[in-house]
Amino acid sequence: MIRLAGIASAFQKPLKEQEEGFDYNYFKGQVDSLSTTLMEFEQELSTNLETIADDPAAMGSVSAGQARNQASRYIIGAERQLENLSKMLDRLERKGEF
């Protein structure tokens, strides 16, 4: 099972590093890492829900199929948001904003 605990602390950089300027590569790497984690999470969740949905004897198999589809839509939306965040960082880096 993928654990997302501690991700927020991974974004905190020591004060010394923050004073040297904005580290675009660090934050772009974090976005890539989140995207990878999100894809792994989607696979795990989808597999578990699909197992339930494919079992006709399981109570709630229809609900599991619906939940799988809904979760997929939410995760696709999150992936798009991460892509937009990555593009924003690229744009800011090109402009030299920070």
Biotite code that builds the C-alpha atoms (Angstrom):
import biotite.structure as struc

atoms = struc.array([
    struc.Atom([0.000, 0.000, 0.000], chain_id="A", res_id=1, res_name="MET", atom_name="CA", element="C"),
    struc.Atom([1.333, 3.435, -0.897], chain_id="A", res_id=2, res_name="ILE", atom_name="CA", element="C"),
    struc.Atom([1.694, 5.789, 2.010], chain_id="A", res_id=3, res_name="ARG", atom_name="CA", element="C"),
    struc.Atom([1.416, 9.509, 1.317], chain_id="A", res_id=4, res_name="LEU", atom_name="CA", element="C"),
    struc.Atom([2.296, 10.523, 4.865], chain_id="A", res_id=5, res_name="ALA", atom_name="CA", element="C"),
    struc.Atom([5.363, 12.695, 5.035], chain_id="A", res_id=6, res_name="GLY", atom_name="CA", element="C"),
    struc.Atom([5.034, 14.183, 1.557], chain_id="A", res_id=7, res_name="ILE", atom_name="CA", element="C"),
    struc.Atom([4.375, 17.633, 2.992], chain_id="A", res_id=8, res_name="ALA", atom_name="CA", element="C"),
    struc.Atom([7.590, 17.496, 4.995], chain_id="A", res_id=9, res_name="SER", atom_name="CA", element="C"),
    struc.Atom([9.482, 16.576, 1.821], chain_id="A", res_id=10, res_name="ALA", atom_name="CA", element="C"),
    struc.Atom([8.576, 19.988, 0.416], chain_id="A", res_id=11, res_name="PHE", atom_name="CA", element="C"),
    struc.Atom([10.148, 21.847, 3.296], chain_id="A", res_id=12, res_name="GLN", atom_name="CA", element="C"),
    struc.Atom([13.688, 22.886, 2.490], chain_id="A", res_id=13, res_name="LYS", atom_name="CA", element="C"),
    struc.Atom([16.270, 24.030, 5.000], chain_id="A", res_id=14, res_name="PRO", atom_name="CA", element="C"),
    struc.Atom([16.378, 27.801, 5.430], chain_id="A", res_id=15, res_name="LEU", atom_name="CA", element="C"),
    struc.Atom([19.925, 27.948, 4.037], chain_id="A", res_id=16, res_name="LYS", atom_name="CA", element="C"),
    struc.Atom([18.796, 26.482, 0.722], chain_id="A", res_id=17, res_name="GLU", atom_name="CA", element="C"),
    struc.Atom([15.783, 28.795, 0.547], chain_id="A", res_id=18, res_name="GLN", atom_name="CA", element="C"),
    struc.Atom([17.985, 31.861, 0.915], chain_id="A", res_id=19, res_name="GLU", atom_name="CA", element="C"),
    struc.Atom([20.042, 30.940, -2.165], chain_id="A", res_id=20, res_name="GLU", atom_name="CA", element="C"),
    struc.Atom([17.134, 31.452, -4.536], chain_id="A", res_id=21, res_name="GLY", atom_name="CA", element="C"),
    struc.Atom([14.244, 29.494, -5.899], chain_id="A", res_id=22, res_name="PHE", atom_name="CA", element="C"),
    struc.Atom([15.303, 25.967, -6.881], chain_id="A", res_id=23, res_name="ASP", atom_name="CA", element="C"),
    struc.Atom([13.157, 25.262, -9.939], chain_id="A", res_id=24, res_name="TYR", atom_name="CA", element="C"),
    struc.Atom([14.701, 21.837, -10.529], chain_id="A", res_id=25, res_name="ASN", atom_name="CA", element="C"),
    struc.Atom([13.932, 20.729, -6.983], chain_id="A", res_id=26, res_name="TYR", atom_name="CA", element="C"),
    struc.Atom([10.256, 21.663, -7.236], chain_id="A", res_id=27, res_name="PHE", atom_name="CA", element="C"),
    struc.Atom([9.894, 20.241, -10.747], chain_id="A", res_id=28, res_name="LYS", atom_name="CA", element="C"),
    struc.Atom([11.366, 17.020, -9.417], chain_id="A", res_id=29, res_name="GLY", atom_name="CA", element="C"),
    struc.Atom([8.823, 17.067, -6.582], chain_id="A", res_id=30, res_name="GLN", atom_name="CA", element="C"),
    struc.Atom([5.976, 17.495, -9.089], chain_id="A", res_id=31, res_name="VAL", atom_name="CA", element="C"),
    struc.Atom([7.338, 14.555, -11.106], chain_id="A", res_id=32, res_name="ASP", atom_name="CA", element="C"),
    struc.Atom([7.554, 12.483, -7.934], chain_id="A", res_id=33, res_name="SER", atom_name="CA", element="C"),
    struc.Atom([3.958, 13.330, -7.031], chain_id="A", res_id=34, res_name="LEU", atom_name="CA", element="C"),
    struc.Atom([2.841, 12.401, -10.524], chain_id="A", res_id=35, res_name="SER", atom_name="CA", element="C"),
    struc.Atom([4.567, 9.026, -10.258], chain_id="A", res_id=36, res_name="THR", atom_name="CA", element="C"),
    struc.Atom([3.070, 8.408, -6.819], chain_id="A", res_id=37, res_name="THR", atom_name="CA", element="C"),
    struc.Atom([-0.362, 9.369, -8.131], chain_id="A", res_id=38, res_name="LEU", atom_name="CA", element="C"),
    struc.Atom([-0.102, 6.898, -11.022], chain_id="A", res_id=39, res_name="MET", atom_name="CA", element="C"),
    struc.Atom([0.960, 4.109, -8.629], chain_id="A", res_id=40, res_name="GLU", atom_name="CA", element="C"),
    struc.Atom([-1.900, 4.973, -6.294], chain_id="A", res_id=41, res_name="PHE", atom_name="CA", element="C"),
    struc.Atom([-4.384, 4.942, -9.178], chain_id="A", res_id=42, res_name="GLU", atom_name="CA", element="C"),
    struc.Atom([-3.177, 1.503, -10.242], chain_id="A", res_id=43, res_name="GLN", atom_name="CA", element="C"),
    struc.Atom([-3.470, 0.115, -6.720], chain_id="A", res_id=44, res_name="GLU", atom_name="CA", element="C"),
    struc.Atom([-6.918, 1.582, -6.092], chain_id="A", res_id=45, res_name="LEU", atom_name="CA", element="C"),
    struc.Atom([-8.212, 0.589, -9.505], chain_id="A", res_id=46, res_name="SER", atom_name="CA", element="C"),
    struc.Atom([-6.961, -2.977, -9.112], chain_id="A", res_id=47, res_name="THR", atom_name="CA", element="C"),
    struc.Atom([-8.628, -3.371, -5.727], chain_id="A", res_id=48, res_name="ASN", atom_name="CA", element="C"),
    struc.Atom([-11.941, -1.909, -6.871], chain_id="A", res_id=49, res_name="LEU", atom_name="CA", element="C"),
    struc.Atom([-11.860, -3.902, -10.096], chain_id="A", res_id=50, res_name="GLU", atom_name="CA", element="C"),
    struc.Atom([-11.416, -7.126, -8.136], chain_id="A", res_id=51, res_name="THR", atom_name="CA", element="C"),
    struc.Atom([-14.568, -6.355, -6.185], chain_id="A", res_id=52, res_name="ILE", atom_name="CA", element="C"),
    struc.Atom([-16.479, -5.168, -9.258], chain_id="A", res_id=53, res_name="ALA", atom_name="CA", element="C"),
    struc.Atom([-15.624, -8.318, -11.233], chain_id="A", res_id=54, res_name="ASP", atom_name="CA", element="C"),
    struc.Atom([-16.896, -10.633, -8.491], chain_id="A", res_id=55, res_name="ASP", atom_name="CA", element="C"),
    struc.Atom([-20.632, -11.094, -9.146], chain_id="A", res_id=56, res_name="PRO", atom_name="CA", element="C"),
    struc.Atom([-21.083, -12.707, -5.730], chain_id="A", res_id=57, res_name="ALA", atom_name="CA", element="C"),
    struc.Atom([-19.635, -9.681, -3.907], chain_id="A", res_id=58, res_name="ALA", atom_name="CA", element="C"),
    struc.Atom([-22.082, -7.312, -2.303], chain_id="A", res_id=59, res_name="MET", atom_name="CA", element="C"),
    struc.Atom([-21.576, -3.871, -3.777], chain_id="A", res_id=60, res_name="GLY", atom_name="CA", element="C"),
    struc.Atom([-19.894, -5.014, -6.979], chain_id="A", res_id=61, res_name="SER", atom_name="CA", element="C"),
    struc.Atom([-21.827, -2.404, -8.970], chain_id="A", res_id=62, res_name="VAL", atom_name="CA", element="C"),
    struc.Atom([-20.850, 0.285, -6.479], chain_id="A", res_id=63, res_name="SER", atom_name="CA", element="C"),
    struc.Atom([-17.209, -0.782, -6.727], chain_id="A", res_id=64, res_name="ALA", atom_name="CA", element="C"),
    struc.Atom([-17.308, -0.373, -10.495], chain_id="A", res_id=65, res_name="GLY", atom_name="CA", element="C"),
    struc.Atom([-18.839, 3.065, -10.172], chain_id="A", res_id=66, res_name="GLN", atom_name="CA", element="C"),
    struc.Atom([-16.307, 4.029, -7.505], chain_id="A", res_id=67, res_name="ALA", atom_name="CA", element="C"),
    struc.Atom([-13.459, 2.866, -9.773], chain_id="A", res_id=68, res_name="ARG", atom_name="CA", element="C"),
    struc.Atom([-14.727, 5.067, -12.601], chain_id="A", res_id=69, res_name="ASN", atom_name="CA", element="C"),
    struc.Atom([-15.247, 8.062, -10.341], chain_id="A", res_id=70, res_name="GLN", atom_name="CA", element="C"),
    struc.Atom([-11.806, 7.669, -8.738], chain_id="A", res_id=71, res_name="ALA", atom_name="CA", element="C"),
    struc.Atom([-10.277, 7.487, -12.195], chain_id="A", res_id=72, res_name="SER", atom_name="CA", element="C"),
    struc.Atom([-11.927, 10.782, -13.159], chain_id="A", res_id=73, res_name="ARG", atom_name="CA", element="C"),
    struc.Atom([-10.660, 12.457, -9.980], chain_id="A", res_id=74, res_name="TYR", atom_name="CA", element="C"),
    struc.Atom([-7.138, 11.181, -10.507], chain_id="A", res_id=75, res_name="ILE", atom_name="CA", element="C"),
    struc.Atom([-7.109, 12.288, -14.146], chain_id="A", res_id=76, res_name="ILE", atom_name="CA", element="C"),
    struc.Atom([-8.089, 15.757, -12.891], chain_id="A", res_id=77, res_name="GLY", atom_name="CA", element="C"),
    struc.Atom([-5.262, 15.695, -10.355], chain_id="A", res_id=78, res_name="ALA", atom_name="CA", element="C"),
    struc.Atom([-2.790, 14.641, -13.068], chain_id="A", res_id=79, res_name="GLU", atom_name="CA", element="C"),
    struc.Atom([-3.877, 17.603, -15.196], chain_id="A", res_id=80, res_name="ARG", atom_name="CA", element="C"),
    struc.Atom([-3.377, 19.940, -12.245], chain_id="A", res_id=81, res_name="GLN", atom_name="CA", element="C"),
    struc.Atom([0.144, 18.585, -11.710], chain_id="A", res_id=82, res_name="LEU", atom_name="CA", element="C"),
    struc.Atom([0.895, 19.049, -15.421], chain_id="A", res_id=83, res_name="GLU", atom_name="CA", element="C"),
    struc.Atom([-0.298, 22.652, -15.175], chain_id="A", res_id=84, res_name="ASN", atom_name="CA", element="C"),
    struc.Atom([1.842, 23.189, -12.083], chain_id="A", res_id=85, res_name="LEU", atom_name="CA", element="C"),
    struc.Atom([4.875, 21.862, -13.945], chain_id="A", res_id=86, res_name="SER", atom_name="CA", element="C"),
    struc.Atom([4.149, 24.181, -16.883], chain_id="A", res_id=87, res_name="LYS", atom_name="CA", element="C"),
    struc.Atom([3.826, 27.114, -14.474], chain_id="A", res_id=88, res_name="MET", atom_name="CA", element="C"),
    struc.Atom([7.241, 26.337, -12.981], chain_id="A", res_id=89, res_name="LEU", atom_name="CA", element="C"),
    struc.Atom([8.739, 26.109, -16.485], chain_id="A", res_id=90, res_name="ASP", atom_name="CA", element="C"),
    struc.Atom([7.177, 29.441, -17.406], chain_id="A", res_id=91, res_name="ARG", atom_name="CA", element="C"),
    struc.Atom([8.453, 31.131, -14.247], chain_id="A", res_id=92, res_name="LEU", atom_name="CA", element="C"),
    struc.Atom([11.921, 29.724, -14.805], chain_id="A", res_id=93, res_name="GLU", atom_name="CA", element="C"),
    struc.Atom([12.031, 31.006, -18.398], chain_id="A", res_id=94, res_name="ARG", atom_name="CA", element="C"),
    struc.Atom([10.985, 34.456, -17.215], chain_id="A", res_id=95, res_name="LYS", atom_name="CA", element="C"),
    struc.Atom([13.426, 34.385, -14.297], chain_id="A", res_id=96, res_name="GLY", atom_name="CA", element="C"),
    struc.Atom([10.706, 35.502, -11.909], chain_id="A", res_id=97, res_name="GLU", atom_name="CA", element="C"),
    struc.Atom([12.426, 34.467, -8.683], chain_id="A", res_id=98, res_name="PHE", atom_name="CA", element="C"),
])
